[in-house]
Amino acid sequence: MRNSKEMRLTRQRSLTLRSHSSGQGKDQLGLFEAARPKIINVASVPQRSPFRYPGGKTWLIPYVRQWLNACESWGKELIEPFAGGGIVSLTAVAEGRVGEALMVELDEEVAAVWQTILSGDAQWLARRILSFSMTQANVKSLLESTPSNTREKAFAVLLRNRVSHGGILANGAGLLRRGENGKGLLSRWYPKTLHNRIVGIQNYRDRLRFLQCDGSKVLQENARRSDAVFFIDPPYTVAGRRLYRYSEVNHPHLFRIAATLQGAFLMTYDNADEIKRLAMEHEFQLATIPMKGTHHTEKTELVISKDLSWLKTM
Ligand SMILES: C[S@@+](CC[C@H](N)C(=O)[O-])C[C@H]1O[C@@H](n2cnc3c(N)ncnc32)[C@H](O)[C@@H]1O
């Protein structure tokens, strides 16, 4: 006897397929719902990234774990073509869920951080964070200077990530004034925690690779690999421009590449009609997952894959 969650999921899958094949409009798009429409408590997920990343997927980690189990990812390579703060790659490797991970990111500032952490300069960066004297004047002077090398740039990027509104690194992002509890610039600066995260990554650094380039290109190059799995988290279609320096992604092209991937993939997106239509066109499955946005507003995001049956085990 199937339980009610399973039955609901099966019904929703058939809805998806039926509305696709009959070519109905957006109002009739069938969607899975997460079998457990419960908002993940982010505090329950180990935070391993040195970034506070806008659009970061720490909240999705319990789902990612389940997906990786379902696609038997042990020993495979996880490819993350839009890595950002990299929480998915870091978690998958640290927890031994994949053999190794390739993180890809176009933004040269974000890249400087990963290049430094994955090179011999991680200890330098961790110590630089501990020794920085956080005052308004020091922040201003550091952010106005031009870094002379990659590791100095990495430090400036992490500093800016901590003192800007929402961790936004895109040009023009404002700095925190009041911050949490009126603590201003200090409110997101936890030097010891940041130090420990960077040092922690050193334990599995040899299983992480980083490339600064176009994520779609890397996907295409690895499309025929059956020993790789892909976590695809492109910039949001709507808010991307405000959040990231690089936000223009050709979404229809990305979906066409996803359709050619031999290995399993999981995509996440904002809940936008354009994306739902693309998923339907390619006969991918899609589900909505609830999450808490900034200011604790509840919203839903889309997860898309060729097979979402693992959702019913959540
Ligand atoms: C939604 S964020 C990824 C967040 C990440 N999953 C996390 O948990 O921190 C999307 C990222 O894609 C990057 N990006 C934008 N265009 C890109 C491209 N063509 N190739 C690689 N990365 C790109 C942005 O700079 C941004 O960091």
The ligand as an SDF file (V2000), in Angstrom:
LIG
                    3D

 27 29  0  0  0  0  0  0  0  0999 V2000
   22.8720   31.6130   -7.6670 C   0  0  0  0  0  0  0  0  0  0  0  0
   24.5920   31.9890   -7.6170 S   0  0  0  0  0  0  0  0  0  0  0  0
   25.2950   30.4740   -7.0730 C   0  0  0  0  0  0  0  0  0  0  0  0
   25.1850   30.3250   -5.5810 C   0  0  0  0  0  0  0  0  0  0  0  0
   25.8360   29.0580   -5.0650 C   0  0  0  0  0  0  0  0  0  0  0  0
   25.0900   27.8700   -5.4550 N   0  0  0  0  0  0  0  0  0  0  0  0
   25.9610   29.1010   -3.5540 C   0  0  0  0  0  0  0  0  0  0  0  0
   25.3360   28.2860   -2.8590 O   0  0  0  0  0  0  0  0  0  0  0  0
   26.6780   29.9680   -3.0580 O   0  0  0  0  0  0  0  0  0  0  0  0
   25.0490   32.0340   -9.3110 C   0  0  0  0  0  0  0  0  0  0  0  0
   26.5290   32.2920   -9.5650 C   0  0  0  0  0  0  0  0  0  0  0  0
   26.7950   32.1430  -10.9530 O   0  0  0  0  0  0  0  0  0  0  0  0
   27.8570   33.0440  -11.2930 C   0  0  0  0  0  0  0  0  0  0  0  0
   27.8580   33.1720  -12.7570 N   0  0  0  0  0  0  0  0  0  0  0  0
   27.1270   33.9880  -13.5310 C   0  0  0  0  0  0  0  0  0  0  0  0
   27.3440   33.7270  -14.8320 N   0  0  0  0  0  0  0  0  0  0  0  0
   28.2280   32.7100  -14.8790 C   0  0  0  0  0  0  0  0  0  0  0  0
   28.8130   31.9580  -15.9340 C   0  0  0  0  0  0  0  0  0  0  0  0
   28.5280   32.2130  -17.2140 N   0  0  0  0  0  0  0  0  0  0  0  0
   29.6560   30.9730  -15.6290 N   0  0  0  0  0  0  0  0  0  0  0  0
   29.9560   30.6880  -14.3220 C   0  0  0  0  0  0  0  0  0  0  0  0
   29.4300   31.3560  -13.2830 N   0  0  0  0  0  0  0  0  0  0  0  0
   28.5730   32.3470  -13.5500 C   0  0  0  0  0  0  0  0  0  0  0  0
   27.5360   34.2820  -10.4970 C   0  0  0  0  0  0  0  0  0  0  0  0
   28.6880   35.0840  -10.3510 O   0  0  0  0  0  0  0  0  0  0  0  0
   27.0490   33.6710   -9.1880 C   0  0  0  0  0  0  0  0  0  0  0  0
   28.1240   33.5120   -8.3130 O   0  0  0  0  0  0  0  0  0  0  0  0
  1  2  1  0
  2  3  1  0
  2 10  1  0
  3  4  1  0
  4  5  1  0
  5  6  1  0
  5  7  1  0
  7  8  2  0
  7  9  1  0
 10 11  1  0
 11 12  1  0
 11 26  1  0
 12 13  1  0
 13 14  1  0
 13 24  1  0
 14 15  1  0
 14 23  1  0
 15 16  2  0
 16 17  1  0
 17 18  1  0
 17 23  2  0
 18 19  1  0
 18 20  2  0
 20 21  1  0
 21 22  2  0
 22 23  1  0
 24 25  1  0
 24 26  1  0
 26 27  1  0
M  CHG  2   2   1   9  -1
M  END
$$$$
